[in-house]
Amino acid sequence: MEGTVAGATPHVDPAPQDCLGATSLVDSEHPAVVAFVRQHAGAGTDQKRAVALYYAVRDGFRYDPYRVDLSPAGMRASAVLTLGYGWCVTKAALLAAACRAVGIPARLGYADVRNHLSTQRMRESMQTDVFAWHGYTDIWLDGAWRKATPAFNIELCERFGLLPLEFDGVADSIYHPFDRSGNRHMEYILQRGSYADMPLEAILATFRDVYPRWLEAQGTSSGLAAQSFQADVARETGAA
């Protein structure tokens, strides 16, 4: 995961002790987050609980990049629980919130990726295959940060022929460069750093600049919200 943002002020990633409390968007004290953790974290070591929470977030909530809402209400970790779906940024926030709720330090990491998993509708709307501010979670386990990427649920991976991202609490869980057939899948091209809370203003500014056709006017909602990502995936993979 190479590269930094050219001309940007050097960013200092937060320390573990600064990644334990609830924030505006990583709302780990929200009743829905607390209930989710009680249901899925289980007992045992931090590693075991973090792994259990990873799979609960990865497969419990459908990945949907069409229904993106960049308002604070739409980007809070707890929103994924309310909606039943999310995308890489919000699912990473939920995993971070869940970890913090059981006392495990967790922060939000971001990178720009060249994404070869998209639909025709997305490519036409975004006018690029580069996804800025792709989100993942840094989890502090056994004295080190471990990267976890809970974005793509298992059903989506099977439909697209992707290798699902596993997480064992030891090795980093980041996107594979190739899919099951050996085709190019994902390439990390720019590292944006890690944060204790979601840098929503910066994300929104980048999206408005890079994806002017994706966001509705100067609003915060995706212009694809009325469309069905699942239906497009089914049609393009021959499963419709």
N, C-alpha and C positions, 0 to 999 in steps of 0.2 A: 504494500500500500504506500506508494511513493508520492512525493510532491507536496507542496504547500501552496497556499494562495498567494500569488505574486503581488507584491506591494502592500500586503496586509500587515497590520500591527501584529507582532509575534504573540501567539496565543499560548497561555500556560494552562495545561490540563490540571483540573482540580485533584487534590489529594483524597485518599480514602475517607478521612475524617470529615471532609466537606461534602460527602456524597451519601449521607445517611438520612438526612431530614427531608420532610415533605417540602415541595416548592409549588409555585403556582400551577405548573403544568405536569410535574411529576408528583401528583397528589396522592402520595402513599398512605395518607391518613383518611382518605375518602372511604366511607362505609362499604361501598361496593368493592374496592380494592382489598380492604381488610377481610371481607367475606370470601373473596376469590382466593386469597392466600390461605385462609383456614381450610378451604376445600381441597387445595391442590399442593401445598408446600410439603405436607407430610412431616415426618420427624427425621432425626439423624443429623449428620454433619451439614455445614453450610454448603459443601459441594453437592450433596444429595438433594438438598432443598432447592438449590439454584437450578440443578438439572431438571427436577420435577416441574419447577415453575416455567422453565424454558419451553418444555414440550406442551405444557398447558396453554401457553400463549401462542406458540407456533401453530398448533393444530386445533385449538379451541376457537379461533377467530379467522374467518376467511380473509385472504388478501384481496383488496379491491382498490386499485389505483385510480378508478374512475370517480369514486365518491369522496374526493379530497375536500376537506373544509379547513382552511388555514386560519380560521378565527380561533381565539383562545378556547372557546367552548368546544370546538371541534378537534382541537389538538391535545387536550388533556388526556392523560393516561386513562382515567376513568371513563372517558367517552367510548373507548373500545368496548368496555363491558356493557355500556348502555346500548350501543349500536349493533354489536355482534360481529363486527368486521373492522378492519383497519388497513393501513398500508405500512411500509417499512418504518416510517418515522413514529407513528403512533403506537405500533406494536412494540417497538423498542422502548418507548416511554413506559408502556404498561409493564414490560418485564423489569425495567429499572425500579418502578414504583413497587412492584411486588417484592423484589429483593430487599428494598429498603424497609418494607413493612415487617420483614422478619429479621432485621438487623444486619443485613449483608450490604456493604457499600456497593453502589452501582451508579454509573454515570452514562451519559448519552454520547455516542461517537458518531461522527459524520464523515462521509467521503463522497466524492463525485465518481460515478461509475459509468462505464459504457455498457449499456444493458441490451443484450441481444434477445431478451425475453420481453416482447411487447406485442401489441396487436396493431393491425393496420390503422385502426381508428386513433390509437395513441400516437403512432408515428406521424400521422397527418396533422394531429392537433399540436404536438410538441415540436415538430419540425427538426428533430434531432434524436439520436439514440443515447445522448448523454443525460443521465439523471443526476441533477445536483442535489446535495444534501441527503444522499441515501443514509438512512439511519440504522444503527446497530447499538448494542448495549455492551458496555464494559462492566464486568463484574469482578470484584476483588475477592479472590479465593486463594488461600494458602500463600499469601504474601505477594501476589502478582495479579495484574489485570488480565482477565480472560475475555476475549471478544465473543459475543453471541449474537446471532442474526436470526430472529424468530419470524421473519417476514412471510416466507412462502409456506403455506400449510401443505400437508402431505398430499392431499387430493390434487392441488394445483401442480405439484411436482410430477405426480404420476401422469397427469393429463398432458403436460408439456414435455415429458421425457427427461426431466431434470433429476440430478442426484440430490436428494433431500439433504439439508444441512443438519447434521447431528451435533450434539453438544455433550461432552462428558465432564465438563468442569475443569479440564486440564488443558486441552488443545484449543486454539482459537477456532471458532465456527464462523467462517466467512465464505462468501460465494465461491463456487468452483469456477475455474476459467472455461471449462467445457461441459457440455451436457452428456447424457448417456451415450449418444451416438458419435461423440467426438467433435460436435459442432461448437463454435465459439459461443460462450454463454455470458460471461461477465468479466469485465476488466476494470480494476481500480485505477483511476487516473489522477486523483487529487485528494489528499488528506486534509480535512478541515478541522480536525482536533476533537477533543472531548469536553463535555460541559456538565456542570451539576444540574442546570436547568436548560430547557430547550431554548435556543436562541431564535425565537419565533420571528422577530422583526427582521433579522438577517435572512432567514429562510424565505420569508414573504417577499422581501426586496429582490432577492435573486430570482425567484420564480417569476415575478412580474417582468423582470428584465430579460430573462432567458426564454420564457414560455409565454409570450404575450397572447397567443391564441388559446392557451390552455385555461387560464383564469378568465372568468367573466369580467370584462371591463376592468375596473379598479377594485373589484370585490375580492372575496377570499375563497370562493367556491369554484371547483373545476367545471369547465364547460361541458365535460363528459358525464356529469352527475346523473343526467336523465337516461343515459345509456346503460347497458348491462355488460359488464366485463365478463361475467360467466358465460353469457350467450355468445359473445365475440370469441372467447377462448374455445368454446365448444364448436363453433362454426369453423374456425381456422385450424383446428386439430382433427376435424372430421368426425366429431362426436355429436354434432347437432342432429 
